[in-house]
Amino acid sequence: MKVSSLHISQVKRKCGLEAGQDYHLSKKEDAKAPQCPPEKEAAIMDALRHFGML
């Protein structure tokens, strides 16, 4: 399963964990970031629990 760093940072922020600063901000005012799919969010949560971050 491929998981982008964008999805990992979204899940970390959702859990209240420190996520790095975003250096690649869009220049558009109405830019929308794609949301993490539920199956990938569950996989990321499992990984965070496995590594003791949650």
Secondary structure, DSSP 4 states (H G I P E B T S, - for coil): ----HHHHHHHHHHTT----------SSTT--PPPPPHHHHHHHHHHHHHTT--
